[in-house]
Amino acid sequence: MTRSPAALAGTALGGPVLASTVLAGAVLAAGLAGCSSLGSHATTSAATASATATTAAAAPSKANCSELTSWNQRGQSAVKALYADTGALTADARANNSRAVVAAGRKLTSDAIAAATLPVPPVAAASWKTLTAAYAAAGTALAKGDATGAVPQLQTGNTAISTFSTATARCAATSS
């Protein structure tokens, strides 16, 4: 199912987009590593994501959540771009289109660097820094044709974006 940018805007920091992106990231990592199935890659990544998300489960303060609303005006487009990049990588890897994976890697690097130049969000700042650095490193590896080197960075980025999205979703839940 293709979602419009307007539909993504309401779900970019949690919900269906997060769930499909985390799964797509696990499929991408497994595919790039040469695995025919998710197997141990998904198990390791999912276990790490679950443990990290639990750690970030503490409810952010109301002040931080208020500041996040302001940050989202600029940051949400960066989050959506990273989701789109990992989705494109997944599709290209599934299609076994190495040229497109290299191009998508370059785009991921560019978008991750752009995201890293934003002010650090008031919620889950460490996760934000981790995800931008990991995705930039993964994209750089993919752009050089090093899919194997990109896998651990993609897994780190996927875990970090899951943690970030979980924390920011808590703000949305407390303000509802």
Rosetta silent file (secondary structure, phi, psi, omega in degrees, C-alpha in Angstrom):
SEQUENCE: MTRSPAALAGTALGGPVLASTVLAGAVLAAGLAGCSSLGSHATTSAATASATATTAAAAPSKANCSELTSWNQRGQSAVKALYADTGALTADARANNSRAVVAAGRKLTSDAIAAATLPVPPVAAASWKTLTAAYAAAGTALAKGDATGAVPQLQTGNTAISTFSTATARCAATSS
SCORE:     score description
SCORE:     0.000 S_00000001
   1 L     0.000  129.254  178.185    0.000    0.000    0.000 S_00000001
   2 L   -93.464  134.404 -179.877    1.370    3.392   -1.000 S_00000001
   3 L  -109.418  143.323  177.090    0.778    6.234    1.417 S_00000001
   4 L   -73.990  158.862  175.945    0.589    9.877    0.490 S_00000001
   5 H   -56.731  -33.746  179.202    2.971   12.345    2.138 S_00000001
   6 H   -66.077  -39.941  178.376    0.001   13.710    4.083 S_00000001
   7 H   -67.006  -38.127  178.440   -0.776   10.265    5.466 S_00000001
   8 H   -65.869  -33.748 -177.227    2.874    9.768    6.366 S_00000001
   9 H   -58.827  -35.286 -179.138    2.992   13.083    8.196 S_00000001
  10 H   -79.291  -15.921 -174.766    0.556   11.802   10.800 S_00000001
  11 H  -124.612    7.581 -174.030    2.390    8.520   11.357 S_00000001
  12 L   -62.422  -29.384 -177.724    6.048    9.294   10.725 S_00000001
  13 L  -107.739   48.666  177.597    7.017    9.125   14.374 S_00000001
  14 L   139.028 -179.252  176.875    5.370    5.853   15.286 S_00000001
  15 L    73.905 -148.846 -172.592    2.481    3.625   14.324 S_00000001
  16 H   -59.965  -38.279 -178.955    2.221    1.736   11.028 S_00000001
  17 H   -63.621  -44.080  179.099    5.127    3.476    9.312 S_00000001
  18 H   -60.493  -49.269 -177.212    7.512    2.585   12.149 S_00000001
  19 H   -59.848  -44.991 -179.118    6.443   -1.046   12.240 S_00000001
  20 H   -70.440  -33.391  179.431    6.806   -1.509    8.485 S_00000001
  21 H   -69.707  -40.929  179.100   10.126    0.339    8.413 S_00000001
  22 H   -64.334  -43.424  177.872   11.637   -1.759   11.193 S_00000001
  23 H   -65.185  -44.601  179.045   10.524   -4.957    9.447 S_00000001
  24 H   -61.164  -38.413  177.924   11.703   -3.649    6.084 S_00000001
  25 H   -63.492  -38.758  177.714   15.045   -2.761    7.648 S_00000001
  26 H   -66.830  -40.796  177.201   15.433   -6.302    8.975 S_00000001
  27 H   -64.150  -43.797  178.786   14.586   -7.715    5.537 S_00000001
  28 H   -60.430  -48.417 -179.483   17.043   -5.306    3.925 S_00000001
  29 H   -60.030  -42.830  179.088   19.813   -6.195    6.359 S_00000001
  30 H   -65.322  -42.883  179.986   19.224   -9.910    5.808 S_00000001
  31 H   -64.697  -42.476  179.927   19.117   -9.464    2.045 S_00000001
  32 H   -68.896  -28.954  179.247   22.264   -7.391    1.931 S_00000001
  33 L   -79.991   -3.313  178.797   24.063   -9.890    4.123 S_00000001
  34 L    86.472   14.685  179.120   23.240  -12.592    1.594 S_00000001
  35 L   -84.840  145.487  177.962   20.714  -14.396    3.785 S_00000001
  36 L   -85.953  -14.349  177.176   17.754  -16.016    2.123 S_00000001
  37 L  -143.485  173.542 -179.133   15.574  -15.318    5.163 S_00000001
  38 L   -64.127  -41.342  175.543   15.523  -13.053    8.182 S_00000001
  39 H    38.515 -132.922 -175.202   16.890  -15.825   10.430 S_00000001
  40 H   -67.743  -28.048  179.898   19.450  -14.740   12.969 S_00000001
  41 H   -61.113  -48.284 -178.888   19.728  -11.217   11.548 S_00000001
  42 H   -68.094  -38.856 -179.319   16.135  -10.380   12.403 S_00000001
  43 H   -62.357  -46.697  179.808   16.284  -12.151   15.745 S_00000001
  44 H   -64.328  -48.364 -178.339   19.370  -10.241   16.806 S_00000001
  45 H   -63.587  -44.208 -179.080   18.081   -6.931   15.485 S_00000001
  46 H   -65.089  -40.593  179.392   14.596   -7.410   16.962 S_00000001
  47 H   -64.464  -42.919  179.138   15.985   -8.416   20.358 S_00000001
  48 H   -65.387  -43.488  180.000   18.278   -5.394   20.402 S_00000001
  49 H   -62.085  -41.541 -179.857   15.474   -3.085   19.271 S_00000001
  50 H   -64.008  -45.369 -179.784   13.159   -4.431   21.955 S_00000001
  51 H   -64.687  -41.641 -179.306   15.742   -3.993   24.716 S_00000001
  52 H   -69.011  -40.777  179.370   16.635   -0.487   23.545 S_00000001
  53 H   -63.910  -36.980  178.018   12.991    0.559   23.186 S_00000001
  54 H   -64.213  -41.057  178.208   12.306   -0.666   26.707 S_00000001
  55 H   -60.709  -37.947 -177.439   15.205    1.435   27.984 S_00000001
  56 L   -85.991    7.876 -172.689   13.749    4.494   26.260 S_00000001
  57 L   -72.346  -14.229  179.573   10.293    3.760   27.615 S_00000001
  58 L   -59.211  135.093 -177.903   10.459    6.336   30.388 S_00000001
  59 L   -67.591  129.390  177.240    7.923    9.051   29.707 S_00000001
  60 L   -69.290  158.069 -179.923    9.546   12.297   28.576 S_00000001
  61 L   -69.002  158.229  178.794    8.752   15.451   30.518 S_00000001
  62 H   -62.703  -35.953  179.060    5.903   17.700   29.393 S_00000001
  63 H   -63.475  -45.034  178.424    8.410   20.469   28.702 S_00000001
  64 H   -63.418  -40.089  178.776   10.440   18.194   26.420 S_00000001
  65 H   -64.024  -38.540  177.082    7.274   17.053   24.659 S_00000001
  66 H   -63.540  -43.613  177.849    6.267   20.660   24.122 S_00000001
  67 H   -65.042  -33.245  179.874    9.685   21.406   22.640 S_00000001
  68 H   -63.201  -36.455  178.014    9.365   18.293   20.446 S_00000001
  69 H   -58.021  -43.249  177.332    6.281   19.757   18.800 S_00000001
  70 H   -67.010  -43.777 -179.609    8.380   22.693   17.680 S_00000001
  71 H   -61.732  -37.254 -178.170   11.287   20.446   16.628 S_00000001
  72 H   -60.145  -27.100  179.795    8.923   18.293   14.556 S_00000001
  73 H   -58.716  -33.435  177.083    8.174   21.224   12.249 S_00000001
  74 H  -102.704  -38.743 -172.159   11.685   20.802   10.833 S_00000001
  75 H   -75.662  -27.150 -176.166   12.664   17.336   11.963 S_00000001
  76 H   -62.815  -35.281  178.718    9.671   15.386   10.718 S_00000001
  77 H   -66.672  -33.849  177.143   10.668   15.828    7.077 S_00000001
  78 H   -68.085  -40.955  178.106   14.100   14.396    7.898 S_00000001
  79 H   -62.460  -46.292  179.509   12.517   11.392    9.629 S_00000001
  80 H   -62.049  -37.522  178.967   10.226   10.783    6.646 S_00000001
  81 H   -64.228  -41.281  178.948   13.197   11.025    4.255 S_00000001
  82 H   -66.353  -39.699  175.593   15.106    8.390    6.240 S_00000001
  83 H   -61.006  -45.379 -179.475   12.046    6.108    6.255 S_00000001
  84 H   -62.832  -40.964 -179.867   11.703    6.581    2.481 S_00000001
  85 H   -63.251  -44.797  179.921   15.405    5.868    1.946 S_00000001
  86 H   -69.328  -32.021  175.068   15.343    2.619    3.899 S_00000001
  87 H   -65.128  -43.341  178.056   12.153    1.632    2.073 S_00000001
  88 H   -63.694  -41.994  177.655   13.805    2.276   -1.292 S_00000001
  89 H   -59.859  -42.553  179.368   16.846    0.281   -0.202 S_00000001
  90 H   -61.111  -48.241 -179.469   14.601   -2.614    0.790 S_00000001
  91 H   -61.933  -43.765 -178.979   12.787   -2.594   -2.542 S_00000001
  92 H   -67.349  -38.455  178.490   16.036   -2.364   -4.510 S_00000001
  93 H   -67.069  -42.793  177.826   17.679   -5.143   -2.497 S_00000001
  94 H   -61.859  -36.189 -179.840   14.639   -7.403   -2.954 S_00000001
  95 L   -80.371   -2.081 -178.877   14.724   -6.700   -6.696 S_00000001
  96 L    58.319   37.813 -177.907   18.440   -7.569   -6.678 S_00000001
  97 L  -100.968   86.703 -173.748   19.128   -4.199   -8.311 S_00000001
  98 H   -63.975  -35.160  179.120   22.677   -3.443   -7.205 S_00000001
  99 H   -64.134  -41.223  179.532   22.928   -0.180   -9.173 S_00000001
 100 H   -69.623  -33.860  176.992   19.803    1.138   -7.471 S_00000001
 101 H   -63.061  -42.197  178.112   21.105   -0.001   -4.053 S_00000001
 102 H   -61.904  -45.638  179.252   24.279    2.023   -4.646 S_00000001
 103 H   -64.378  -42.295  178.529   22.212    5.084   -5.631 S_00000001
 104 H   -64.936  -33.872  175.667   19.887    4.591   -2.656 S_00000001
 105 H   -61.875  -42.497  177.595   22.968    4.323   -0.434 S_00000001
 106 H   -62.280  -42.620  179.770   24.146    7.711   -1.641 S_00000001
 107 H   -64.724  -41.805  178.068   20.707    9.180   -0.943 S_00000001
 108 H   -60.922  -43.760  177.994   20.634    7.635    2.533 S_00000001
 109 H   -59.078  -49.456 -178.637   24.042    9.149    3.291 S_00000001
 110 H   -60.238  -46.511 -179.026   22.949   12.573    2.086 S_00000001
 111 H   -68.854  -35.308  178.525   19.674   12.510    4.013 S_00000001
 112 H   -67.817  -39.715  177.576   21.324   11.196    7.187 S_00000001
 113 H   -65.651  -42.387  177.697   23.947   13.953    7.067 S_00000001
 114 H   -61.734  -41.632  178.654   21.208   16.546    6.505 S_00000001
 115 H   -63.889  -36.874 -179.199   19.263   15.127    9.465 S_00000001
 116 H   -68.285  -20.281  179.719   22.378   15.288   11.617 S_00000001
 117 L   -82.543  -11.640  176.428   22.687   19.028   10.943 S_00000001
 118 L   -67.929  157.187  171.291   19.300   19.703   12.565 S_00000001
 119 L   -58.461  148.115 -179.920   19.267   20.790   16.182 S_00000001
 120 L   -66.777  132.899 -179.596   19.223   17.756   18.462 S_00000001
 121 L   -65.695  152.440 -178.206   15.632   16.890   19.378 S_00000001
 122 L   -74.075  -10.836  179.805   14.591   17.439   23.010 S_00000001
 123 L  -122.616  133.792  176.707   13.435   13.798   23.291 S_00000001
 124 L    56.678   43.868 -177.906   15.666   10.754   22.620 S_00000001
 125 H   -60.171  -40.862 -179.522   18.624   12.880   21.572 S_00000001
 126 H   -63.708  -39.934  177.965   21.110   10.014   21.892 S_00000001
 127 H   -64.346  -39.509  178.738   18.977    7.825   19.620 S_00000001
 128 H   -61.290  -47.017  179.793   18.785   10.635   17.072 S_00000001
 129 H   -62.905  -41.238  179.608   22.554   11.011   17.022 S_00000001
 130 H   -64.455  -46.452 -176.284   23.014    7.246   16.741 S_00000001
 131 H   -66.258  -39.633 -179.717   20.521    6.819   13.914 S_00000001
 132 H   -68.148  -40.734  178.992   21.930    9.657   11.801 S_00000001
 133 H   -67.371  -43.315 -178.405   25.514    8.440   12.241 S_00000001
 134 H   -66.451  -44.141  179.568   24.619    4.792   11.587 S_00000001
 135 H   -67.326  -36.411  176.134   22.536    5.542    8.497 S_00000001
 136 H   -63.182  -43.179  179.041   25.245    7.830    7.114 S_00000001
 137 H   -66.052  -41.069  178.773   27.830    5.065    7.601 S_00000001
 138 H   -63.914  -46.061  179.380   25.506    2.435    6.071 S_00000001
 139 H   -61.518  -40.026  177.795   24.758    4.633    3.081 S_00000001
 140 H   -62.986  -44.236  178.595   28.441    5.315    2.537 S_00000001
 141 H   -62.292  -44.644  179.921   29.216    1.591    2.615 S_00000001
 142 H   -63.926  -39.887  179.403   26.370    0.846    0.190 S_00000001
 143 H   -62.683  -26.022  177.956   27.477    3.636   -2.149 S_00000001
 144 L   -91.211    1.595 -179.697   30.879    1.935   -2.294 S_00000001
 145 L    82.630   13.810 -178.332   29.259   -1.430   -3.029 S_00000001
 146 L   -99.659   76.288 -178.627   30.021   -2.806    0.452 S_00000001
 147 H   -64.686  -39.319 -179.110   26.684   -4.349    1.382 S_00000001
 148 H   -62.102  -40.233  178.306   28.231   -6.587    4.025 S_00000001
 149 H   -70.031  -23.047 -178.882   29.776   -3.595    5.789 S_00000001
 150 H   -79.269  -26.637 -173.142   26.453   -1.758    5.686 S_00000001
 151 H   -56.377  -52.464 -179.194   24.461   -4.459    7.482 S_00000001
 152 H   -62.030  -34.592  179.212   25.610   -3.760   11.074 S_00000001
 153 H   -69.147  -39.016  176.294   25.158   -0.017   10.534 S_00000001
 154 H   -63.180  -41.672  178.873   21.648   -0.539    9.134 S_00000001
 155 H   -63.607  -42.320  177.163   20.776   -2.676   12.127 S_00000001
 156 H   -62.473  -45.236  178.580   22.108   -0.002   14.482 S_00000001
 157 H   -62.497  -41.836  179.217   20.183    2.691   12.602 S_00000001
 158 H   -64.015  -41.599  177.879   16.988    0.627   12.633 S_00000001
 159 H   -63.959  -44.001 -178.487   17.279    0.054   16.371 S_00000001
 160 H   -66.792  -39.926 -179.914   17.960    3.736   17.003 S_00000001
 161 H   -70.033  -31.705  175.137   15.066    4.960   14.850 S_00000001
 162 H   -64.616  -45.606  178.602   12.784    2.513   16.644 S_00000001
 163 H   -62.899  -45.469  179.050   13.925    3.877   20.009 S_00000001
 164 H   -59.997  -47.912 -177.876   13.577    7.466   18.804 S_00000001
 165 H   -65.949  -36.486  177.436   10.091    6.843   17.410 S_00000001
 166 H   -63.310  -45.295 -179.404    8.991    5.034   20.584 S_00000001
 167 H   -65.557  -42.148 -179.330   10.104    7.963   22.735 S_00000001
 168 H   -71.880  -30.425  176.217    8.494   10.561   20.508 S_00000001
 169 H   -65.387  -32.949  176.804    5.279    8.537   20.332 S_00000001
 170 H   -61.540  -34.729  176.575    5.136    8.693   24.138 S_00000001
 171 H   -65.285  -43.177  179.362    4.949   12.470   23.813 S_00000001
 172 H   -62.668  -38.753 -179.051    2.035   12.160   21.418 S_00000001
 173 H   -68.878  -36.175 -178.659    0.297    9.767   23.804 S_00000001
 174 H   -76.977  -24.176 -179.484    0.736   12.070   26.820 S_00000001
 175 H   -88.695   -9.654 -179.403   -0.554   15.112   24.943 S_00000001
 176 L   -78.049    0.000    0.000   -3.699   13.323   23.714 S_00000001
